[in-house]
Amino acid sequence: MTEMTPLLPDTEENRTLSANVHPVDWVNPVPAGRYNLVVLGGGTAGLVCAAGAAGLGARVALVERHLLGGDCLNFGCVPSKAVIRAARAVFDARTSEGFGVRGLEGVQLDFGRAMERMRRLRAGISSHDSARRFRDELGIDVFIGQGSFTGPDAIEVEGRKLFFARAALCTGARAQAPPIPGLSAAGFLTNETVFSLTKLPRRLAVIGAGPIGCELAQAFARFGSRVTLIDLAPRILGREDRDAAEILQAAFQREGVVLELGVKILRVETRGAEKVLWLERDGHPFEVVADGILVGAGRAPNLEGLGLEAAGIAYDRAGVTVSGTLRSSNPRVYAAGDVCSAYKFTHLADAQARILIANALFGGRQRNSALTIPWCTYTDPEIAHVGMYQGDAERRGMEVTTLTVPLAELDRAVLDGESDGFARVHLRKGSDRILGATIVARHAGEMINEFSLAITSGLGLSAIGRTIHPYPTQAEAIKKLADAHNRTRLTPLVRRLLALWLSWRRC
């Protein structure tokens, strides 16, 4: 079996995690003839493919070379949200004087305990993705080791050949460091190593102001690090609604995150134990000194060692090339998740895996392009979006009506002290058809689902307006958008006609 670098730090929690997702005593089974489906990669897409296919009666093999659960469980969604929650707890404690809470001057974070909590919760969650569960409960042949295609219908792992009628390529992606001179020599963290920290960096430079960089920059600043967030772009979260990004940018500045935006990173040097980043803005170089560097800029698909050429599978730097039905250039092989998708979200990998099962095993023609994909950046406030932005619609020749409700108009947001934000919807002009929506709120990721459901089901904003929302909730913002749309329908002509009708009714 392939050897694995131990999960760090070497703690009871990480040993439990390892025993679940890469048990050192694992013995690969004897291949069981030709499989209906061989799944290569045990992250979100691979696990959903394997479990779903087995549940429908397929003979399934699952191959994973490193850690079952993939990035989401081990280095992504699960640990990051645990860390973010701890950071929010200490932030709330330190900023609760306005709620009448006193004696907060001495509130401090125990970084070691916060990281121990993360490791403990991650280890507990990992049982759901464990090798033994997939073998013993789901009846799947689990192979741990490097899997490589040896032909159009065969994969070899640890000297054993698995033949398949169909295969699912779900090997995911990994963090990619930008080509900055001196960065590798100085050393840096990525999402795959930052959760191994046991001591809080006093000064942290974060390269990349996208979702990963923003989430962790804010979290570490709340823990007490002196954080500098660096990006070539002139603002954070460049693909998001500008107003949304500006609200978050203002929050960062209030919380002490130093923003170095619109800069080029010339090189990285070391000065004793310090890491020195040389930046340039408008032709003027300057330095940022840090104790640690976190890179949150870019992902690269995991394609190495897979023998794709032997199976006739086309790929490029962006990943495996697939059709709208997720089929690769080898008609026996389909792909799902980060290895083939421009949008690298756990929930999208799950949705694509379900399409893959239907298309690969049952001759379906479900299309990836038909998916409505929401996403959320888990900063504070969160920024959630689904569908098109106004510019996307206009580039497609659509006229757009945009409606916005500030959270400051929501009683619950005011009472919660969370009134920085808004709910915004883009409608096809002259109708209530929802083209896209953005929410900026502390729990925006929970609120966006109402818009996702409406778009997926073909429901207009008027349907949301007819839905009773509990008072007081922040989700009332969505109903208020529907009310605002209804007011736009009350034109001067309609108003005069209604007045005449009501006047006649008084007679």
Summary of the structure (lengths in Angstrom):
residues: 507
radius of gyration: 25.5
end to end distance: 90.0
largest distance: 92.5
contacts: 1732
relative contact order: 0.10
helix: 38%
strand: 24%
